[in-house]
Amino acid sequence: MIEIPQSLLEDAALGDVRAFEEIYQAASGFVYNVALRIVRNSQDAQEVTQDVFMKIYHNLKSFGFRSAFRTWIYRIAVNTAIDRYRQILRQNKGRLDYDAVQAEGSCSPAVLEKASQLDNQAKLSKLLDTLNPEQKACVLLREIEGLSYRDIAGVLKIPVNTVRSRLKRARQALLQYARGEKGLT
């Protein structure tokens, strides 16, 4: 996400629609990617992105610049995506989140490569699904987004030691699960 000037944020907070559109253009891809990593579904990630920008629009006046705008957006995106993910889990209780697809007959190298990528993504998703949403958010923010422990704490509004303990428990759970799953190695 590119850095958004404070003057643009202030204009949007005062109701300037063009300024808000510029913020949306600059940050929507970032928000979508964060949401997609948590909900793992394009349609749900789009809904989360819309919800996030509605929240930003309604709360920009109260932002106050006490933290970085990027951190604020992260916090809103992660919390909104986790809420949506929990809603999906409740709706789909007992159903699989994805169907395994097997290639039949001979395939081109490009198709085999894509199938391998999808298989790896399915394995990663299966591993991440073993974590609770709080642990999953910490792992995604640390390992995928590359945030520091302090930044994760700021995004999730939790102490740094809580971030450390969630990451430790998540890593332990992932290792234990991976050891029990012969097909994931």
C-alpha positions in Angstrom: 0.0 0.0 0.0 1.4 3.4 -0.9 1.7 6.0 1.7 -1.4 8.2 1.9 -0.8 11.9 2.7 -2.4 13.2 5.9 -3.9 16.1 3.9 -5.8 13.6 1.8 -7.1 11.8 4.9 -8.1 15.1 6.4 -10.0 16.1 3.3 -11.8 12.8 3.2 -12.7 13.1 6.9 -14.3 16.4 6.0 -16.5 14.7 3.4 -14.5 15.2 0.2 -15.7 12.2 -1.9 -12.8 12.5 -4.4 -10.3 12.3 -1.6 -12.0 9.2 -0.2 -12.0 7.7 -3.7 -8.2 8.3 -3.9 -7.8 6.6 -0.5 -10.0 3.7 -1.8 -7.9 3.4 -5.0 -4.6 3.4 -3.0 -5.7 1.0 -0.3 -8.4 -1.3 -1.6 -6.0 -3.9 -3.1 -4.1 -4.0 0.2 -7.3 -4.6 2.2 -8.6 -7.2 -0.3 -5.3 -9.2 0.0 -5.4 -9.1 3.8 -9.0 -10.2 3.7 -8.4 -12.9 1.1 -5.6 -14.5 3.2 -8.0 -14.8 6.1 -11.3 -15.8 4.5 -9.7 -17.6 1.5 -12.6 -16.8 -0.8 -12.6 -14.0 -3.4 -16.3 -13.2 -3.0 -16.0 -13.0 0.8 -12.8 -11.0 0.5 -14.7 -8.5 -1.7 -17.5 -8.2 0.8 -14.9 -7.7 3.6 -13.2 -5.0 1.5 -16.5 -3.2 1.1 -17.3 -3.5 4.8 -13.9 -2.2 5.7 -14.2 0.9 3.5 -17.7 1.5 4.9 -16.2 1.4 8.4 -13.3 3.7 7.3 -15.8 6.1 5.7 -17.9 6.3 8.8 -15.0 6.5 11.3 -12.4 8.5 9.4 -13.4 11.6 11.4 -12.4 9.9 14.6 -9.1 8.5 13.3 -7.1 11.2 15.1 -3.7 10.2 13.6 -2.6 8.5 16.9 -1.3 5.6 14.9 -0.2 5.1 11.2 -3.1 5.0 8.8 -1.8 1.7 7.5 -1.9 0.2 11.0 -5.5 1.5 11.4 -6.6 -0.1 8.1 -4.9 -3.3 9.0 -6.7 -3.5 12.3 -10.1 -2.9 10.7 -9.4 -5.3 7.8 -8.1 -8.1 10.1 -11.0 -7.8 12.6 -13.6 -7.5 9.8 -12.1 -10.5 8.0 -12.0 -12.6 11.2 -15.6 -11.8 11.9 -16.5 -12.8 8.4 -14.5 -16.0 8.7 -16.2 -16.9 11.9 -19.6 -16.3 10.2 -18.6 -18.5 7.4 -17.5 -21.3 9.8 -20.9 -21.1 11.5 -22.7 -21.2 8.2 -20.7 -24.1 6.8 -20.3 -26.1 9.9 -19.6 -29.7 8.9 -18.8 -28.8 5.3 -15.4 -28.8 3.7 -14.1 -25.4 2.5 -12.8 -26.8 -0.7 -13.2 -29.9 -2.9 -10.1 -31.9 -4.0 -9.7 -31.9 -7.8 -7.9 -34.8 -9.5 -6.5 -34.4 -13.0 -7.6 -37.2 -15.4 -5.6 -38.3 -18.4 -2.5 -36.5 -19.7 -2.0 -32.9 -18.8 0.3 -30.1 -20.1 3.1 -29.0 -17.8 1.3 -25.7 -17.2 -1.8 -27.6 -16.0 0.4 -29.9 -13.8 2.1 -26.8 -12.3 -1.2 -25.1 -11.6 -2.5 -28.3 -10.0 0.6 -28.5 -7.8 0.2 -24.9 -6.7 -3.5 -25.5 -5.9 -2.4 -28.6 -3.9 0.1 -26.6 -1.9 -2.5 -23.9 -1.3 -4.9 -26.5 -0.1 -2.3 -28.0 2.3 -1.5 -24.5 3.6 -5.2 -23.8 4.1 -5.7 -27.1 5.8 -2.9 -26.3 8.2 -4.2 -22.8 8.9 -7.7 -24.1 9.5 -6.3 -26.0 12.5 -5.7 -22.7 14.2 -8.2 -20.5 16.0 -8.9 -17.1 14.3 -6.7 -15.2 16.7 -3.7 -17.5 16.1 -4.4 -17.5 12.4 -4.4 -13.7 12.2 -1.1 -13.6 14.0 0.5 -16.2 11.7 -0.8 -14.5 8.6 0.4 -11.0 9.7 3.8 -12.3 10.8 4.6 -14.9 8.2 2.7 -13.7 5.1 2.6 -10.0 5.6 6.0 -9.8 7.3 4.9 -7.5 10.2 6.9 -7.1 13.3 5.6 -8.3 16.7 5.0 -4.7 17.7 3.1 -3.9 14.4 0.9 -7.0 14.9 0.2 -5.9 18.5 -0.8 -2.5 17.1 -3.0 -4.0 14.4 -4.8 -6.4 16.7 -4.8 -4.1 19.8 -3.1 -6.7 22.0 0.1 -6.7 24.0 3.3 -7.8 22.3 3.6 -10.7 24.7 0.2 -11.9 23.7 1.4 -11.9 20.0 4.4 -13.9 21.0 2.4 -16.5 22.9 -0.2 -16.8 20.1 2.5 -17.3 17.6 4.2 -19.9 19.8 1.0 -21.8 20.3 0.1 -21.6 16.6 3.6 -22.9 15.6 3.3 -25.7 18.1 -0.2 -26.6 16.9 1.0 -26.5 13.3 3.9 -28.8 14.0 1.8 -31.2 15.9 -0.8 -31.3 13.2 1.8 -31.7 10.4 3.5 -34.6 12.2 0.1 -36.3 12.4 -0.7 -35.8 8.7 1.5 -38.0 6.5 0.2 -36.4 3.3 1.3 -32.9 4.3 5.0 -33.4 4.3 
